[in-house]
Amino acid sequence: MMNNMNMRIQDVLHQLPRPVRYGGWIALVLLAAYALAVVAGLVRPEEKVNALWLVVAASCVHVLAFRFYGRFLARKVLELNDDRSTPAHTMTDGVNFVPTSRWVLLGHHFAAIAGAGPLLGPVLAAQYGFVPGFLWLLVGAVIAGAVQDFVILVFSMRRKGCSLVELAYASSGPVTGMAATLAVLFVVTIAMAGLGLAVVNALDHNPWGTFTLAMTIPIALLMGGLGRISPGATAPITVMGVVLLMFAIVGGRMVANSPWATWFEFDRASLVWMLAGYGFVAAVLPIWLLLIPRDYLSSTMKVAVIALLAVGVVVIHPTMEMPRVTQFIAGGGPIIKGPVFPFLFITIACGAISGFHSLVASGTTSKLIDQESHATLGYGAMLMESFVGVIALIAASILHPGDYFAINTWLSRLELEQLGFPVVDIDRLCRLVEQDCTNRVGGGVSLAIGMASIFAGLPGFKEIPGLMAYWYQFALLFEALFILTTIDAGTRVARYLIQELGGRVYRPFGEFGSISAAVVASLLVVCAWGSLLSTGSVSNLWPMFGVANQLLGTLALCVGTTILIQMGKARYIWVTLVPMLFVAVITLSACVELIGQFLGEGRWVNVVLVLSIGLLVVVVLLDAGITWIRWLNGSRPPDDPPAAGGHRGTSLPGRCC
């Protein structure tokens, strides 16, 4: 019925005169161009930018990109066809392969890909000014990140829901396949350390926040248990979880002002290993008991909070206090030491392009798509994440630069004034949120203060005393749920990889149902990222996460290019080849810079990790390049496997690829 309605609407639109039909799109292009000109300073350069212009520009660009470039990819490059069956139909099992509503699946996919990266990366990148990060969020998402997510989703869907690693083995051979395995392991391990840093710094001597976050564990366990007992009671269980979260936030203030506060006040070192212990337990427990209910709870908050933030920016339209560009574009910044190229592109490791998304696209989403045409959600969800990054950038940039740097660095007020960024409002902000916010590096605290400022500025909230403190803790909880969701899933994924690799040597170790193997593998994983977290800082951990993530992005785009050649679509390989080469250059340049930085600091473990990432990029590019040249010069590539299931009602035997 919905398809028939869409066809009737399209018929009516096609009957309209062309100027009328395209008038709206032309107006949208002009509005986007004007908004971008205002943001970049081409129009009224002497005035500070209103944050509303960033929202307008991002919204217009994303809508235009989805309508035109996304449609081009769907129709010309990938040739989506609803006559083909998807694995959700041909391999349906009610557990992993399930035909799912387009909008429900969009919610799952967006919740899975939009972790803490698009929140923290843009906040840290604000040290370069807001324009470089804003432009990369838009351009990178449209031509790189969304393309990667879309093509990997489709290629996995047409190969019985293959994972990225399996796609790499099947399309490019054992060299690229093994590189994919190692790349995933690197990304997950370093990501846990990089993202955990924000949680540890935000909760350092913060009993209110620690209590509130700790309470989410029994809440999630309760939701998981009730969901197991009453599978159909999703709505009341969700309402219960949200209400309990609100009570936890309110109760946190009471705990912080009581003798019990000492039970929840920990230093950084203690928090590191408590977080690692949580990751270990989450990786070993049954997935339905903690991981799934926490993901569901966090995704509900995620969508609601981002929507409220966007409304808040539109309603109060704050001014961007951060300059368009700062002197740190040449390097020497107090947060990220390197220059804007390549460090901006690895600092914003998510929101523009993220290799981690290819794991989600090929891991779960490809197994749930009802019709091929629904795969466009892969392109759209990445644009949604880009918008999240823009909102995070705004939240950080509405703070006065001196206050922003006072929160995100260890510099004194005198040192900040000598840099040209005097502290303006930090004392008042600390009083309002009832916490000492200075020297809370990692991006999480400055983002929370920016978010709280937007929420508290909404009509009806300005006059309520003490509300800013609740908004601040709510924002910290929001960020921490994002991060813990990633730590939950990431530690489990790394555990699976360790077991798979170990299973090649000792077969019983590869059995996922083995409790002893799960315990050993989980311990190895949490000890690895816990050690990195305990000895690292934002200036070295976050760039390492960025290069590892972009390595995986390079690999995913490389696999996409290979499969396009196999499909006989060599004339369209530029859609994946161009962003692949750019991301590869970024990754290799950043590796060279970071190796020099870590050698100077004597961080030998970091040197080995970054050098390994650089070598993996070179190996992947050389292996793929030799294969492509051979195929394009006449050596026939292997036949592209048919789509999973062929036409509706048929199925294909054998392995996924």
N, C-alpha and C positions, 0 to 999 in steps of 0.2 A: 504494500500500500504506500509506504513511504517513498519507494523508488518511483512508482507511478506518479505520485504527487510532484516529485522533483522533475520528472520528465515533462509534466504539464507546465510547470513553472518555466523550465528552459525553453519550451516551445513558445510561450507567451513573450519571453524576453527576446528571442530571436526575431519575432515579428516587429519589434520596436525599431525605429530608425537608428542607424549606427551612432549618430551624435548623442542621442538620448541613452543608448545602451552603454556607451563608454564614458558618458559625461561624469558619472560618479567617480570612476577610476581616475580620470584626468584630474578631477578636483582633489582626490586623495593624494595623487603624486605632487601636485602643487603645494598642498598643505604640508606634506612630508618635507619637501625641498625648503620651504620657508622655515619650518621648525628646526631643521638641521642647520640652516644658515644662522639662526639665532643662537643655537647651542654652540656652534663653532666660532661665533664672534664675527661673522661676516656681516651681520645686521646688528646695529647698536652695540659695537664692541666695548664701548666705555661703561655699559651697564652690567650689573650682575644678572645672571641668568635665573629666571624663575623655573623651579623644578617642573612645573606643568609642561614646559616645552619639551623636556626629555620624555615625558610620558606620551605626549602627542606624537613626537617623532618616532619613538619606538613602536607605538601602536600602528601607525600608518605603514611603516616599513615592514612590520611583521605581516600585516594583512595583505599588502601587495606581494610580498615574497611568497606567501602560501598560495595566493590566487594564481600567480603567473609562473614563478619558477617551480613551485611544488607541482603544479599541474603539468608543466613541461616534463618534469622528471617522471611523473606517473604515466603520462600518455606516450611520450616519445622514447624515453630511455628504458623504463622498466616495463611498459606496456601491461599495466594491471588489467586483469580480465576476470570478471566474476564467474565466467564459465569454468574456470579452473577450481578444483577443490583445494581446500587448505588442510593442513595437518589436523586442525581442530575437528574436521569432519572425518577424514580418512583414518585417523588414528585415535579417535575419541575414546577416552577411558574414564572420564568423570573425575580424574585426579589432576593430571598434568596437561592433557589435551582436551579442552572444553570450548565449544563455540560460545563466544562472549559478545554481549552487546557492545557496539562501537563506543558508546559514551562511558560505559563501565570500564571498558578496556583502556580508554584514554586516561581515565582517572588512575587506574593501576599503573600504567606506564609512566605517567607524569610523576606520581608519588615515588616510583622506584628510581627514576633518574635524577629528580630534583633533590639531591641531598644537601649537605652543608656547603659544598663547593661554590655554587652560584651565590651564596650569601657572604662567605668570608673572602673569596678571591677578589671581587670588586671593591670590597672595603679596604683591603690591603693595597690594592692598585691605586686607590685614591691619592696616595702620596705623589703620584706623577701628575695630579690634576684630574678633573673628572672627564675631560674630552677624550683623551686617548683610550681610557677604559670603555667609555660609552660607545665610541666608534667600533672598537674591537668586538664588543658584545653584539652589535648589530650586524656588522659585515661577517664576522666569524661564524655566527649562528646561521646566517642565510646561505653562505656558499660553502661552508665546511661542516659544522656540527650537525645541522639538520640533514645535510646530504648523507653524511656517514650513517646517522641513525636510520634513515629511510632505506638506503640500499642494503645495509646489513640485515635489517628487518625483513625485507622482501626476499633476499637471497636465502636467508635461513628458513623462511616460510615455505619456499619452493623446494627445500631439501629436507623435508620432514622435521623441521624445527632444530636443525643442527646448531650447536654452540659455535662461538667464534673460533675456538681452538680446532674443532672438527672441520669447520669451513676452511681454515688455513691449511690443515693437513691435506684435505681432499682437493683443494683448488691449486695450491702452490707447492705441495710436497713436504717432506719431513723437516727440511731446514727451517722454513717459515713456520711450520707447525710447532716445532720445539721452541722457536723464538716466541710464538704466541703464548705457549704455556709459561715460559719464564717471565714474559711481559706482564701477564695477568698476576703472577705471584708478586712481582716487584710493585705493581700498582697497588694491589690490595694491602701489602705490608706497609709501604710508605704512606699510603692514604690514611691508614689507621693512626699512625703516629702524628701526621700533619693535622688531621681533624681533631684528634684527642687533645692536642695542644690548646685549642680554643676552650674546650670544656674545663681542662685543668686550671687554666689561668682565670677563667670566669668564676670558678668555685673556690679558688684559693682564699681561705679565711672568710668564707661567705656561708654561714650556717643556714640562712634563709634559703638560698639557692640549692644548697646541698640537700637539705631536708625535702624540698619540693621535688627535686629530681629523683631522690631515693624512693619517694612514695609512688613514682610512676611504675616501679618494678612490681610491687604487690597489686597495684591497680591492673597492670597488664596481665599478671598471673590470674587474677580474679576473672577478668574478661575472657581469658583463654579457657579457663575451667568452665565458666558458665556457657560459653559458646560451644564447648564440647558436649555439655549436657543438653542444651537447648539450641540446636543448630539454626532454627528458624527465628530466633529472638534477636536478630542483629540490631534492630532499631532501639529497643529498650536497653540492650547492653551498651550500645554506643552512647546513649544519653547518660547512662549511669557512669561510664568512664569519663565523659566530659565534666559532669557535675563533681565527681571525685577529684579531678584535676583542679578545678576551681577551689575546692575546699583545701587542697594541698597548698595552693599558692597563698590563700588567706592564712592557713594554719602555719605556714612557714614564718610569717612575721611574728606570730605569737611565740613560736619556738625560739626564734632569734633573740627575743627580748626576755627569755626565761632562763632559769639555771640549766635547762636542757641544751642550751646553745653549744656548750662545750662538746656534746656528743656528736655534733655535726660540723664542727669547725676543724678543718684539716689543712695542713700545708701542702705545697705542690708535690713533694716527693711521695707523701702518703696517697694523694689523689691519683697519681700516675698508676700505682700498683693496684689500687682499688678499682680503677677503670679497667686495667688489664684482667683482674679477677672477674669482673663482670663480663668481659668479652669471652673469657674461658667458659663460664657457666652458660652463657647464651649460645655458644657454639656446640655445647654438649647436650643441652636439654632438647627434648622433642620440639620440632619447629612450630607446632601448633600452640605450644604452651606459653611462649614468651615472644618469639620473633613476629609471628603473624598478628597477634593482638596489638603489639607495640607499633608495628607498621601501620595498621589500620587507624589507631589512635592518632599517630603523628600525621598521617595523610589528611585526616579530617581537620586537624589544626592547621596544616600547611595551606590548604586551599582557602580556608576561612580567613586566616591572618593576612595572606598576600592580597586577597581581594579587599580586605579592610584597609591595608596600607595604601593600595592604589586609590581607593576612595578618599583616604585621608590626604594624599598628595593633591588630588584634584580639588578637594574642598578648601584646604588651608593654603595651597600652592606656596610652599616655603621657598625662600631664596637660597641658591647654591652659594655658600660662603667660601668653599674651596675654590681656588683659582682654576681657570680652564687648564692651564699647564703650569707646573712648578719647575724650579731649577733642578729638580732631581731627575729629570728626563735624561740627563747626561751621566747619571750614576751618583753614587755617594749618598743615597737616601738613608734615613735612619731606620726604616722598616725593611725594605728590600734594597740591598746594596748595589745591585747592578743597574745598568742603563735601561731605558724604556724598551729598546730592542736588545736582546730577546725577552727580557724579564717580565714585561707586561703580559706577554702572550703565554707565559707559563704560570704567572701569578693568578690570572683569570683562567684557571685550568678547566673550570666548568662554566657554563653560561654561554660560551662561544663554541668550543668543541671539547668533548670529553670522550676519551677512549673507553671509559668505564660504561658509557651508555651502550656500546656495542655488546657488552656482556648481558645487559638487560634485554636488549632487542632480540638477541639470539637465544637468550636463556629461557625467558618465560613468555614474552609478548607474542613471539612468532607461533607459539603453540596454542594461542587463544583466539586468533583472528577468525572471524566468521566468514568474511568475504574479502577477496584480494583488494577491492577498492578501499576497504577500511584501513589498509596499511599506510595511507597518507597521515594517519595519526602519528607515525614516527617522525614525520617532518614537522607537524604542528606542535607536538609536545616539546620539541627542542626550542621552537620559537617561544613557547610559554616559559621555558626555563630561562631563556635570554631575558624575558621581561622581568622575571624574578631578580636576575642580576642587576638590571637597571634600577629596580626599586631599592635594592641593597646599596647600590652606589649612591643613590639620592639620600638615603638615610644617613650615610657616613658623611656626605659632602655638605649637608645643611649645618653640620657642626662648624664652629670657627676653626680654622686650620691649627691654631695653637692648642685648642682643646683636643682636637683630633690626634695631634702628635703627642700631647701629654698623656693620653690614654694608651696609645699604641706603641710607645717607645719607653726606654729607660732614661731619657734625657731629663735634666733638671729644667726648671723654668728659665734660669739664666741662659742655659745652652739653647733653649728653644728661641728665646728672644734674640740671641746672637745670630740664629739662622734666619731671622726675619719673621718668625711665627710666634708672637707673644701670646701667652695664655690669656683668655678673655673671660670665660664663663664657667670654668671647670669647678670652682668652689661651690657655686650655686647648684650646678648639676649634681655634685656629690651629695649636697644636703637634700636635694629633692628625691634622689633614689636611695638615700640612707646607706650609702656604701662609699668607700674610698675607691674612686674609679681611675686614679692615676696609675701609670705603669702596669696596665693590664693588657699586655701585648697579645696578639693573636687575632684581633679583629672582632671577636665576639662581643666584648663589652661596648666598644664604640658603636657597633651596629645596634645593640640593645638600647643604648641611650638615644640614638637617632630614631629608632622605632617608637620608643616611649614618648619622645617629643612630639612625633606625629600623632600618636593616639591621644595624648593629653591635650593636643591643640584642637581636637574635634569639638564642634558645638555641643554644649551640654556637659562637657568634661572639664573645661577650663577652671570652673569655679569650685571644683571638689578638692579640698585640701588632702594632701597625702596620696593622691591617686597615682602620681608619677612613679612612686616607689613600687606600687603593684604592677604597673605597666612594665617597668624595668625587669622585674622578676619574671613576669609573664613572657617577655621577649627572650630572656635568658633560657627559660624552659622551652620555648619554641625552638631556639637554636639547638639546645642540647638534645631535644628529641630528634631533630634532623640528624645530628651527629651520631647519637646512640643507635639510630636505625641503620646507619651506614656501618657502624662498628659491629652490630649484630650480624648483618648479612655478610659483610666483608670478611670477618673472622671465620664464618662458616664456609664461605667460598674458598678461602685460603686453606682451611682444613681439608676440604675435598681435594684440592690440588695436591697437597702434601701426601694425602692417602693414595691418590692416583699414581704419583711418582714413586712412592714407596712400594706400591703394589706391583710395580714392574720388577722389583728386586725380591720382594717377599709377598706372595699373592694374598695371604690372609690380611695383611695390613691395608689392602685396598678395599676391603669390605666395609661399606659405609655403616652397616648395622653393627659392627664390632665396637663395643664400648671401650675396650682397652685401646684400640687403634684410634678412636675418636679422641680419647683423653690425651694420648701422646701427641697426636698431630695438633690438637688445639693448644697444648702447652708450648710446643715449638713456635706456633704462630704468635701467641700473645707475648712470649718472651722476646721474640724478634722485634715486634713493633713497640713493646713496652720499653725495651732497652733504648731504641731510637728516641722515643718520647722523653725518657728520663734524662737523656744527655743532649737533646736538641733544643733549638730555639726557632722562632718563626722565620728568621733570616736564612736558616739552612734547611729546615724541614719542609716549609711550604714550597720553595723552588724545586726540591727533590720530588715532592709529590707531583708538581707540575710537569717536570720532564718525564717522569714515569707514565703519567696519564697521557701525555702527548705522544709518547712512544707507542702506546696502545692505539691511539688515534691514527698514527701513521700506519700501523699494521692493519687496522680495520679498513682504511681507505685503499691500502695496497691489495688486500683481498678483494675488495669491491672492484678495483680496476682489472684484476686478473679474471674475475668472473664475467665482467662486461666483454672482455676479449673472447672468452669462451662462448658467449652468447652471440657472437658475430656483431657486436655493437662497438667495434673499435672506434668508429667515428664520434662516439659520445664519451670516450674515456677521459676527456678533459674535465668532466664534471667531478670525477674523483681524483684524477692525476694531479691537477693544479693544486687543490687544497692539500693533497698528500705531500707534494714537494715543498710547499710552504711550511707545513707543520714539521716536516723532516728537517728543514733548514733551521727552524726555531729550536727544535730539540737538540740538534748537534751543536748549534751556537751556544745554547744554554749549558750544555754539558762541558764545553771548553771553558766557559766563564766560571762555572761552579767548581770544576777541578782545580783551577788556579786559586779560587777563594779558599777551598777546603785544604789545599796543600799549605797555604799560608797560615791557616788556623790549626794545622796538625790533626785534622779529622780524617784519619786514614780509612775508617770504615765507610764514611761518606764518599771518599774518593773512589774506593772500589765499587760501590753501588752505582755512582754516576758514570764511571768508566764502563761498567757492564751495560748500562742503558745505552750509552753511545755506540758500543760495539754491536749491540743487538739491532739498532737502527741501521747501521752500515750493512750488517749481514742480510737483513730483510730486503733492503733496497738493491743490493747486488744480486741476490738470488732471484728476486722478482724481475729486475731489469734484464738479466740474461735470458730468462724465460720469455718475457714479452718480445724482446728483439728476435728471438728464434721463431716465435709464433708469427709475428708480423712480417717476417722475411720469407714466409711460405711454409714453414714447418707447421702442420695442422695441429691446433690445440686439441686436447681431449674433448669429446662431445660433452656439451653442457647437459647435465642431468635434467630430465623433465620435471615439471612442477610436481610437488607431492600430491599424489592421487590422480594426476592427469585431469580428466573431466569428472564431473560429479558422479559418484557411484562406483568409481574404480579405485584401486589402491595399488601401491607399488611394494613389492617384497624387498627384503634386504635391509642393510644398514641405512643410516640417515643420509649419507652422501654417496 
